[in-house]
Amino acid sequence: MKPINSSMVSRASGILVVTCALLGCSKEHLSNERVFAPKEILESPALLDGKVVTVSGYVESAFERYRIWDTKQNAVSEMPGADCINVSFRGDLDLLAINERYAEISGRFVAEVSDDIVVSSPCSNRSLLIMGPDSTARLVK
């Protein structure tokens, strides 16, 4: 068996890129490799609609305030039009541990929930990040 060298890795990477170009790669997979700020997602929400994403920002996870903001300043001032995404947290998550802290949260992004779904303390948009059983939340600051 030959040892792996850099040209083999480059060749394998090239094959992956060509395969993705010809057959298409799952956007869900690609979006999972990157961490987004709320503002980045909300600039083109349709591109990530229904995809599992990781969002990094300032988290509010207290009664009727379940959302993630770009910055603490925007959260404190609740600036109209500021970039935030509503979050549906997992029931087993310690919400107090991440409340009013910077964190990365993964979940399925919904660009616009229907009007028949109640979203407490809604952001100025109708987007929602839904944490499933495999979703994660970790402090970053």
ABEGO torsion letter per residue (X at the ends): XBBBBAAAAAAAAAAAAAAAAAAEBBAAAAAAABBBBAAAAAABAAAABGBBBBBBEBBBABBGBBBBBABAAAAAAGBBGBBBBBBBBBAABBAAAABGBBBBBBEBBBABBBAABBBBGBBABABBBBBBAABBBBBAX
